[in-house]
Amino acid sequence: EAGVAQSPRYKIIEKRQSVAFWCNPISGHATLYWYQQILGQGPKLLIQFQNNGVVDDSQLPKDRFSAERLKGVDSTLKIQPAKLEDSAVYLCASSSEGTKYNEQFFGPGTRLTVL
Amino acid sequence: AQSVTQLDSHVSVSEGTPVLLRCNYSSSYSPSLFWYVQHPNKGLQLLLKYTSAATLVKGINGFEAEFKKSETSFHLTKPSAHMSDAAEYFCVVSSISSGSARQLTFGSGTQLTVLP
């Protein structure tokens, strides 16, 4: 079974530029998550999708961050314009509804450096 | 609100000696608790999970954790460290967000170093 795919793996941009990350979850997983992991910290949830609907985006900085999952499968996360403090690893995870304590499976992440 | 506190940001052990990574949690109801491991440049991997069954939980690679409600703790242990155990470890608490979908709250992580 293929895991969660993310691209690109690394991205370096200058502040005020735009950037987009892509995630393809495990086939059949209805729930998709985007996390931000700043160096030295644990991952923090940015947004959670259930199929193509948003369940929780309370911690997403909506003035500069946006995310979509139009067909309920893959997803993109965009930052426009980027700030220095956005430098982090962006993790995508997915889970199924098959079990009560559904495990989240994580992708390798995209490391973003904002100069 | 739920939270986890990892009491040590760095732990260093010699190969072959026991590992103890400490975690305390705060939850308004009976929690689900997890330990994840993150190796450099790799995705997070689930080590083990506690979901209100047995309080002593066994995971992969010889790790185990014990849920102690009276102490609100979920410490991770391994009898004998291996060089390949060097990684970042995260204690995580789970809560229900909508329907059956769950959200994870991560601790700040413990970096485990294994010395030869």
Interface residues (C-beta under 8 A of the other chain):
Chain A: G3 V4 T31 Y33 G40 Q41 G42 P43 K44 L45 Q48 Q50 V55 D56 L91 A93 S95 E97 K100 Y101 N102 E103 Q104 F106 G107 P108 G109
Chain B: S32 Y36 N41 K42 G43 L44 Q45 L46 K49 T51 F90 V92 S94 S97 S98 G99 S100 A101 R102 Q103 L104 T105 F106 G107 S108 G109
